[in-house]
Amino acid sequence: MSGPQPFPWEDAMRLGLGLLRWSPAEFWRATPREVMAALEGVCGGRMPEPAGRGDLRRLMEAFPDG
């Protein structure tokens, strides 16, 4: 199992500087929480939690390979 993932700075910069057209000063003043809130606003709501082990097990039972 892996540990915490690093903050996705490349994606955050594409969002802030590219999509939202923040100036570099505005981007670097924003906190990671503010960047994530902006992403959620662009995506139309809170980002869903990633699927867990139980979700995968239920999908495998519902849709077996063989």
Backbone as XML, in Angstrom:
<?xml version="1.0"?>
<chain id="A" units="angstrom">
  <residue number="1" name="MET">
    <atom name="N" x="0.847" y="-1.175" z="0.000"/>
    <atom name="CA" x="0.000" y="0.000" z="0.000"/>
    <atom name="C" x="0.893" y="1.239" z="0.000"/>
  </residue>
  <residue number="2" name="SER">
    <atom name="N" x="0.525" y="2.218" z="-0.760"/>
    <atom name="CA" x="1.349" y="3.425" z="-0.838"/>
    <atom name="C" x="0.886" y="4.455" z="0.184"/>
  </residue>
  <residue number="3" name="GLY">
    <atom name="N" x="1.777" y="5.380" z="0.481"/>
    <atom name="CA" x="1.481" y="6.436" z="1.441"/>
    <atom name="C" x="0.766" y="7.594" z="0.771"/>
  </residue>
  <residue number="4" name="PRO">
    <atom name="N" x="0.717" y="8.715" z="1.454"/>
    <atom name="CA" x="0.059" y="9.900" z="0.890"/>
    <atom name="C" x="0.732" y="10.321" z="-0.418"/>
  </residue>
  <residue number="5" name="GLN">
    <atom name="N" x="-0.091" y="10.761" z="-1.337"/>
    <atom name="CA" x="0.414" y="11.210" z="-2.629"/>
    <atom name="C" x="0.813" y="12.680" z="-2.536"/>
  </residue>
  <residue number="6" name="PRO">
    <atom name="N" x="1.864" y="13.074" z="-3.255"/>
    <atom name="CA" x="2.238" y="14.495" z="-3.248"/>
    <atom name="C" x="1.155" y="15.340" z="-3.915"/>
  </residue>
  <residue number="7" name="PHE">
    <atom name="N" x="1.119" y="16.602" z="-3.553"/>
    <atom name="CA" x="0.136" y="17.503" z="-4.162"/>
    <atom name="C" x="0.415" y="17.615" z="-5.657"/>
  </residue>
  <residue number="8" name="PRO">
    <atom name="N" x="-0.612" y="17.512" z="-6.506"/>
    <atom name="CA" x="-0.427" y="17.538" z="-7.965"/>
    <atom name="C" x="-0.215" y="18.962" z="-8.508"/>
  </residue>
  <residue number="9" name="TRP">
    <atom name="N" x="0.983" y="19.492" z="-8.282"/>
    <atom name="CA" x="1.251" y="20.889" z="-8.659"/>
    <atom name="C" x="1.099" y="21.144" z="-10.152"/>
  </residue>
  <residue number="10" name="GLU">
    <atom name="N" x="1.528" y="20.212" z="-10.999"/>
    <atom name="CA" x="1.409" y="20.423" z="-12.455"/>
    <atom name="C" x="-0.058" y="20.588" z="-12.844"/>
  </residue>
  <residue number="11" name="ASP">
    <atom name="N" x="-0.922" y="19.729" z="-12.322"/>
    <atom name="CA" x="-2.352" y="19.835" z="-12.612"/>
    <atom name="C" x="-2.925" y="21.126" z="-12.046"/>
  </residue>
  <residue number="12" name="ALA">
    <atom name="N" x="-2.496" y="21.487" z="-10.846"/>
    <atom name="CA" x="-2.988" y="22.717" z="-10.220"/>
    <atom name="C" x="-2.599" y="23.937" z="-11.048"/>
  </residue>
  <residue number="13" name="MET">
    <atom name="N" x="-1.374" y="23.950" z="-11.565"/>
    <atom name="CA" x="-0.937" y="25.089" z="-12.388"/>
    <atom name="C" x="-1.722" y="25.147" z="-13.692"/>
  </residue>
  <residue number="14" name="ARG">
    <atom name="N" x="-2.003" y="23.982" z="-14.297"/>
    <atom name="CA" x="-2.820" y="23.980" z="-15.523"/>
    <atom name="C" x="-4.203" y="24.543" z="-15.236"/>
  </residue>
  <residue number="15" name="LEU">
    <atom name="N" x="-4.773" y="24.183" z="-14.088"/>
    <atom name="CA" x="-6.090" y="24.693" z="-13.716"/>
    <atom name="C" x="-6.042" y="26.195" z="-13.464"/>
  </residue>
  <residue number="16" name="GLY">
    <atom name="N" x="-5.167" y="26.611" z="-12.557"/>
    <atom name="CA" x="-5.137" y="28.018" z="-12.153"/>
    <atom name="C" x="-4.666" y="28.960" z="-13.232"/>
  </residue>
  <residue number="17" name="LEU">
    <atom name="N" x="-3.542" y="28.629" z="-13.845"/>
    <atom name="CA" x="-2.963" y="29.541" z="-14.837"/>
    <atom name="C" x="-3.628" y="29.405" z="-16.200"/>
  </residue>
  <residue number="18" name="GLY">
    <atom name="N" x="-4.018" y="28.185" z="-16.561"/>
    <atom name="CA" x="-4.592" y="27.957" z="-17.882"/>
    <atom name="C" x="-6.090" y="28.143" z="-17.924"/>
  </residue>
  <residue number="19" name="LEU">
    <atom name="N" x="-6.806" y="27.265" z="-17.242"/>
    <atom name="CA" x="-8.266" y="27.270" z="-17.313"/>
    <atom name="C" x="-8.883" y="28.491" z="-16.641"/>
  </residue>
  <residue number="20" name="LEU">
    <atom name="N" x="-8.428" y="28.805" z="-15.428"/>
    <atom name="CA" x="-9.009" y="29.929" z="-14.695"/>
    <atom name="C" x="-8.364" y="31.270" z="-15.035"/>
  </residue>
  <residue number="21" name="ARG">
    <atom name="N" x="-7.224" y="31.225" z="-15.706"/>
    <atom name="CA" x="-6.506" y="32.428" z="-16.138"/>
    <atom name="C" x="-6.110" y="33.334" z="-14.978"/>
  </residue>
  <residue number="22" name="TRP">
    <atom name="N" x="-5.758" y="32.699" z="-13.833"/>
    <atom name="CA" x="-5.211" y="33.466" z="-12.727"/>
    <atom name="C" x="-3.835" y="33.966" z="-13.123"/>
  </residue>
  <residue number="23" name="SER">
    <atom name="N" x="-3.454" y="35.123" z="-12.628"/>
    <atom name="CA" x="-2.081" y="35.578" z="-12.836"/>
    <atom name="C" x="-1.175" y="34.691" z="-11.987"/>
  </residue>
  <residue number="24" name="PRO">
    <atom name="N" x="0.125" y="34.619" z="-12.301"/>
    <atom name="CA" x="1.016" y="33.832" z="-11.441"/>
    <atom name="C" x="0.945" y="34.278" z="-9.975"/>
  </residue>
  <residue number="25" name="ALA">
    <atom name="N" x="0.851" y="35.593" z="-9.732"/>
    <atom name="CA" x="0.768" y="36.067" z="-8.351"/>
    <atom name="C" x="-0.497" y="35.547" z="-7.668"/>
  </residue>
  <residue number="26" name="GLU">
    <atom name="N" x="-1.638" y="35.574" z="-8.373"/>
    <atom name="CA" x="-2.881" y="35.058" z="-7.796"/>
    <atom name="C" x="-2.762" y="33.564" z="-7.511"/>
  </residue>
  <residue number="27" name="PHE">
    <atom name="N" x="-2.174" y="32.832" z="-8.454"/>
    <atom name="CA" x="-2.028" y="31.387" z="-8.269"/>
    <atom name="C" x="-1.190" y="31.076" z="-7.042"/>
  </residue>
  <residue number="28" name="TRP">
    <atom name="N" x="-0.031" y="31.695" z="-6.928"/>
    <atom name="CA" x="0.874" y="31.362" z="-5.831"/>
    <atom name="C" x="0.392" y="31.877" z="-4.477"/>
  </residue>
  <residue number="29" name="ARG">
    <atom name="N" x="-0.546" y="32.831" z="-4.471"/>
    <atom name="CA" x="-1.152" y="33.267" z="-3.214"/>
    <atom name="C" x="-2.234" y="32.294" z="-2.745"/>
  </residue>
  <residue number="30" name="ALA">
    <atom name="N" x="-2.790" y="31.526" z="-3.674"/>
    <atom name="CA" x="-3.864" y="30.588" z="-3.336"/>
    <atom name="C" x="-3.308" y="29.416" z="-2.528"/>
  </residue>
  <residue number="31" name="THR">
    <atom name="N" x="-4.069" y="28.968" z="-1.574"/>
    <atom name="CA" x="-3.676" y="27.789" z="-0.800"/>
    <atom name="C" x="-4.092" y="26.539" z="-1.576"/>
  </residue>
  <residue number="32" name="PRO">
    <atom name="N" x="-3.493" y="25.388" z="-1.271"/>
    <atom name="CA" x="-3.954" y="24.147" z="-1.920"/>
    <atom name="C" x="-5.453" y="23.921" z="-1.726"/>
  </residue>
  <residue number="33" name="ARG">
    <atom name="N" x="-5.975" y="24.276" z="-0.561"/>
    <atom name="CA" x="-7.419" y="24.125" z="-0.325"/>
    <atom name="C" x="-8.223" y="25.001" z="-1.290"/>
  </residue>
  <residue number="34" name="GLU">
    <atom name="N" x="-7.750" y="26.227" z="-1.542"/>
    <atom name="CA" x="-8.446" y="27.117" z="-2.472"/>
    <atom name="C" x="-8.354" y="26.586" z="-3.905"/>
  </residue>
  <residue number="35" name="VAL">
    <atom name="N" x="-7.218" y="26.030" z="-4.265"/>
    <atom name="CA" x="-7.066" y="25.448" z="-5.606"/>
    <atom name="C" x="-8.039" y="24.284" z="-5.770"/>
  </residue>
  <residue number="36" name="MET">
    <atom name="N" x="-8.143" y="23.426" z="-4.751"/>
    <atom name="CA" x="-9.064" y="22.293" z="-4.830"/>
    <atom name="C" x="-10.522" y="22.772" z="-4.890"/>
  </residue>
  <residue number="37" name="ALA">
    <atom name="N" x="-10.849" y="23.833" z="-4.165"/>
    <atom name="CA" x="-12.205" y="24.384" z="-4.227"/>
    <atom name="C" x="-12.498" y="24.916" z="-5.628"/>
  </residue>
  <residue number="38" name="ALA">
    <atom name="N" x="-11.508" y="25.544" z="-6.260"/>
    <atom name="CA" x="-11.685" y="26.023" z="-7.630"/>
    <atom name="C" x="-11.911" y="24.851" z="-8.576"/>
  </residue>
  <residue number="39" name="LEU">
    <atom name="N" x="-11.163" y="23.768" z="-8.386"/>
    <atom name="CA" x="-11.333" y="22.577" z="-9.219"/>
    <atom name="C" x="-12.730" y="22.006" z="-9.048"/>
  </residue>
  <residue number="40" name="GLU">
    <atom name="N" x="-13.193" y="21.930" z="-7.803"/>
    <atom name="CA" x="-14.538" y="21.423" z="-7.561"/>
    <atom name="C" x="-15.580" y="22.326" z="-8.213"/>
  </residue>
  <residue number="41" name="GLY">
    <atom name="N" x="-15.346" y="23.635" z="-8.203"/>
    <atom name="CA" x="-16.271" y="24.555" z="-8.853"/>
    <atom name="C" x="-16.328" y="24.336" z="-10.349"/>
  </residue>
  <residue number="42" name="VAL">
    <atom name="N" x="-15.185" y="24.090" z="-10.958"/>
    <atom name="CA" x="-15.126" y="23.840" z="-12.400"/>
    <atom name="C" x="-15.802" y="22.514" z="-12.739"/>
  </residue>
  <residue number="43" name="CYS">
    <atom name="N" x="-15.655" y="21.524" z="-11.857"/>
    <atom name="CA" x="-16.194" y="20.185" z="-12.098"/>
    <atom name="C" x="-17.658" y="20.060" z="-11.699"/>
  </residue>
  <residue number="44" name="GLY">
    <atom name="N" x="-18.235" y="21.101" z="-11.135"/>
    <atom name="CA" x="-19.646" y="21.065" z="-10.777"/>
    <atom name="C" x="-19.948" y="20.431" z="-9.430"/>
  </residue>
  <residue number="45" name="GLY">
    <atom name="N" x="-19.021" y="20.411" z="-8.529"/>
    <atom name="CA" x="-19.275" y="19.874" z="-7.190"/>
    <atom name="C" x="-18.039" y="19.216" z="-6.619"/>
  </residue>
  <residue number="46" name="ARG">
    <atom name="N" x="-18.212" y="18.591" z="-5.459"/>
    <atom name="CA" x="-17.088" y="17.938" z="-4.795"/>
    <atom name="C" x="-16.579" y="16.789" z="-5.646"/>
  </residue>
  <residue number="47" name="MET">
    <atom name="N" x="-15.267" y="16.625" z="-5.611"/>
    <atom name="CA" x="-14.653" y="15.510" z="-6.315"/>
    <atom name="C" x="-15.031" y="14.220" z="-5.594"/>
  </residue>
  <residue number="48" name="PRO">
    <atom name="N" x="-15.398" y="13.180" z="-6.341"/>
    <atom name="CA" x="-15.755" y="11.927" z="-5.686"/>
    <atom name="C" x="-14.532" y="11.263" z="-5.064"/>
  </residue>
  <residue number="49" name="GLU">
    <atom name="N" x="-14.784" y="10.501" z="-4.012"/>
    <atom name="CA" x="-13.709" y="9.737" z="-3.402"/>
    <atom name="C" x="-13.325" y="8.608" z="-4.350"/>
  </residue>
  <residue number="50" name="PRO">
    <atom name="N" x="-12.062" y="8.228" z="-4.382"/>
    <atom name="CA" x="-11.679" y="7.106" z="-5.237"/>
    <atom name="C" x="-12.342" y="5.817" z="-4.764"/>
  </residue>
  <residue number="51" name="ALA">
    <atom name="N" x="-12.526" y="4.899" z="-5.689"/>
    <atom name="CA" x="-13.133" y="3.612" z="-5.353"/>
    <atom name="C" x="-12.247" y="2.871" z="-4.365"/>
  </residue>
  <residue number="52" name="GLY">
    <atom name="N" x="-12.878" y="2.206" z="-3.433"/>
    <atom name="CA" x="-12.145" y="1.435" z="-2.441"/>
    <atom name="C" x="-12.125" y="-0.044" z="-2.777"/>
  </residue>
  <residue number="53" name="ARG">
    <atom name="N" x="-11.489" y="-0.816" z="-1.937"/>
    <atom name="CA" x="-11.363" y="-2.264" z="-2.140"/>
    <atom name="C" x="-12.741" y="-2.928" z="-2.199"/>
  </residue>
  <residue number="54" name="GLY">
    <atom name="N" x="-13.650" y="-2.501" z="-1.319"/>
    <atom name="CA" x="-14.999" y="-3.075" z="-1.317"/>
    <atom name="C" x="-15.740" y="-2.783" z="-2.614"/>
  </residue>
  <residue number="55" name="ASP">
    <atom name="N" x="-15.552" y="-1.576" z="-3.145"/>
    <atom name="CA" x="-16.178" y="-1.220" z="-4.419"/>
    <atom name="C" x="-15.687" y="-2.137" z="-5.532"/>
  </residue>
  <residue number="56" name="LEU">
    <atom name="N" x="-14.391" y="-2.374" z="-5.559"/>
    <atom name="CA" x="-13.813" y="-3.240" z="-6.578"/>
    <atom name="C" x="-14.354" y="-4.665" z="-6.433"/>
  </residue>
  <residue number="57" name="ARG">
    <atom name="N" x="-14.435" y="-5.165" z="-5.207"/>
    <atom name="CA" x="-14.947" y="-6.516" z="-4.976"/>
    <atom name="C" x="-16.385" y="-6.637" z="-5.479"/>
  </residue>
  <residue number="58" name="ARG">
    <atom name="N" x="-17.245" y="-5.652" z="-5.161"/>
    <atom name="CA" x="-18.637" y="-5.686" z="-5.619"/>
    <atom name="C" x="-18.724" y="-5.652" z="-7.136"/>
  </residue>
  <residue number="59" name="LEU">
    <atom name="N" x="-17.884" y="-4.843" z="-7.786"/>
    <atom name="CA" x="-17.890" y="-4.811" z="-9.244"/>
    <atom name="C" x="-17.445" y="-6.136" z="-9.843"/>
  </residue>
  <residue number="60" name="MET">
    <atom name="N" x="-16.427" y="-6.746" z="-9.230"/>
    <atom name="CA" x="-15.943" y="-8.034" z="-9.736"/>
    <atom name="C" x="-17.001" y="-9.129" z="-9.574"/>
  </residue>
  <residue number="61" name="GLU">
    <atom name="N" x="-17.782" y="-9.072" z="-8.483"/>
    <atom name="CA" x="-18.855" y="-10.035" z="-8.295"/>
    <atom name="C" x="-19.992" y="-9.798" z="-9.287"/>
  </residue>
  <residue number="62" name="ALA">
    <atom name="N" x="-20.292" y="-8.539" z="-9.537"/>
    <atom name="CA" x="-21.385" y="-8.206" z="-10.462"/>
    <atom name="C" x="-21.012" y="-8.467" z="-11.918"/>
  </residue>
  <residue number="63" name="PHE">
    <atom name="N" x="-19.750" y="-8.318" z="-12.242"/>
    <atom name="CA" x="-19.288" y="-8.464" z="-13.628"/>
    <atom name="C" x="-18.069" y="-9.377" z="-13.694"/>
  </residue>
  <residue number="64" name="PRO">
    <atom name="N" x="-18.262" y="-10.686" z="-13.464"/>
    <atom name="CA" x="-17.109" y="-11.600" z="-13.467"/>
    <atom name="C" x="-16.489" y="-11.728" z="-14.861"/>
  </residue>
  <residue number="65" name="ASP">
    <atom name="N" x="-15.201" y="-12.012" z="-14.887"/>
    <atom name="CA" x="-14.490" y="-12.146" z="-16.161"/>
    <atom name="C" x="-14.889" y="-13.413" z="-16.924"/>
  </residue>
  <residue number="66" name="GLY">
    <atom name="N" x="-15.205" y="-14.452" z="-16.243"/>
    <atom name="CA" x="-15.407" y="-15.715" z="-16.961"/>
    <atom name="C" x="-16.756" y="-16.224" z="-16.819"/>
  </residue>
</chain>
